[in-house]
Amino acid sequence: MKKSRIRNIDQGAIMKLNKILKNTLLIIFACFALSACATSKKTTGQMQGDVYTGTDTVEYLASGVPDRVFFATNESVLTTASRETLRKQASYLRKNSKITIVLEGHADERGTREYNLALGERRANAAKDYLMTYGISSNRISVLSYGKERPVDSGSNPLAWSKNRRSVTVKAN
Amino acid sequence: MRIFVKIIIFLILIPSKSFSLIEVDITRGNLDPLPIAVSPLSIDENSRQNFEKILKKKNIGEEISKIIEVNLKTSGLFNPLNKDAFLQAPDIANLKPRFEDWNLIKAQALITGKVSYTDEKLRVEFRLWDVLAGKEMVALAFTTVPTNWRRVGHIITDKVYQRLTGEKGYFDTRIIYVAEEGPKTKRIKKLAIMDQDGANNKFLTLGNELVLTPRFNPTSQMVTYLSYFRNLPRVYLLDIETGTQEVVGDFPGMTFAPRFSPDGKKIIMSFAKDGNSEIYTMDLENRIVEKITNHPSIDTSPSFSPDGKFICFNSDRSGYQQIYIMKSDGSNVKRISFGKGLYGTPVWSPRGDLIAFTKLHKGKFYIGVMRTDGSGERLLTENFYQEAPSWSPNGRVLIFYRETKTDDKGQGFSAKLWSIDLTGYNERMVKTPTDASDPSWSSLLSN
């Protein structure tokens, strides 16, 4: 009697163990699936370092003239691609001398509100300075920082944040 | 709204000093809150009927005692006992408590009182008793307009808190904050104000323009905040009693991060121009503007020490966001944050000894405190995103806001107010009708 009872208990325990193993396997598979998704996003080449290089959110001032440039975390330095975009903007603005613009500087959500307001202002001014060196008069340009108040992508992930760290050139008239 | 209501305290019995009386230690995390019985304030039938007519509350005595109970419970220092266990009727308890009865239900302190309708006014008397010593600790009475009944509950809580902890309370206070609605990419923000316990919520702006970072004047009912009125981000001054507002100063660019000086006579803020943010003050009486910092880096989030002699602020002059202090004239700039990570939003405690801050380290946000020389850093709470601590007027509690992470589709975003004790205990969400951010705690409305 005693022996068989012990055996029963053992079998119960083994069944439980089997169940646990199955579940963990399922979880491990799920993890693989998730990480596969995550890496596939990274490999689409929409970011270089943490600067956005895609075109999802980009609009155009005119054909071939993108309206925005992107920044690295906490940075206001213009990348090579940003400088190219701004040169295109400058040439467009030189041809259309009546257009005035607002440079809207933005930050991602991973910073304190007040610092981000200052950072947005600094980014927009980096774009302004560059446009000015390409012949655009400062009285055609005004600067407006939104800090982290107006994200274009509401996601909480590095790609979304990279799209939100930007300076957007908006026609004011 | 009449803010400064005349509260006539006409009966103060100075409690007999005795070291045997109960005390609550608020300097440590209180894991063993003091059991306290809040007997409903007794009321005679005639008064009850009068108040029911005026305030639409069936029993205003019970309502006031509920406010006291909720306040005491929220503080984390007290454990209000279940009223079902009370043996003594409220009116008799107020005359002379049978301490054995209250002892039996393990109450260590007892609040009793009486409400009456006198000359169209609300007259309230209350007593705080030490059950173990069998002694009266406080007895007070005051008269006010009936619509002030909630404030009566808060003032009583402040008196009880002060008597039992030895420090001023923070219950007869208000919170100004930014109410948020709509999708994350197109948030609508309004200024809102409410009592410290969430009652009497009121919106102060309509949401037509973006508003941020409201802060109370510590000495009056004025508020300073940032508004994007006509797409020009500027610091404004708002009188919440009259609703009048004006731009602060005449700056050719964005002004932001405003705060009052401790005497309420100056506003300190940042002004951004050509990619450089500097700290300025403006005297509200003579309108004189002074430039305080002078550095090509970002200098922002300034906050005065309570004696007005120093300013703590946020700067990235070292390359990254760190906390600095300087004399109020801008001299003797000294970095005080040296821990790992980035530091922002320094706010000087009204007690003067600590600076609260937000810290970002390895993708997590922390609310913490450090001494004014940067030593003794203590992190109180960790989360995906939280920032902008504001001190309770007694410097014992911090209120801040917290945002949630969105899912893959960018859904599930929310922003809420939270509070935590300086001890790191008693973390709780502060309920608001909408999403909320940027809270600022007022001074005590009455003393």
Interface residues (C-beta under 8 A of the other chain):
Chain A: N74 S76 E109 R110 G111 T112 R113 E114 Y115 L117 A118 L119 E121 R122 A124 N125 A126 D129 V143 L144 S145 E149 R150 P151 V152 D153 S154 G155 S156 N157 A160
Chain B: P183 K184 T185 K186 R187 L210 L212 T213 L226 N231 P233 G253 M254 F256 A257 S270 A272 D274 G275 N276 S277 I298 T300 S301 N314 D316 Y320 Q321 G344 T345 T358 L360 G363 F384 Y385 E387 A388 E403 K405 T406 D408 G410 Q411 F413 D438
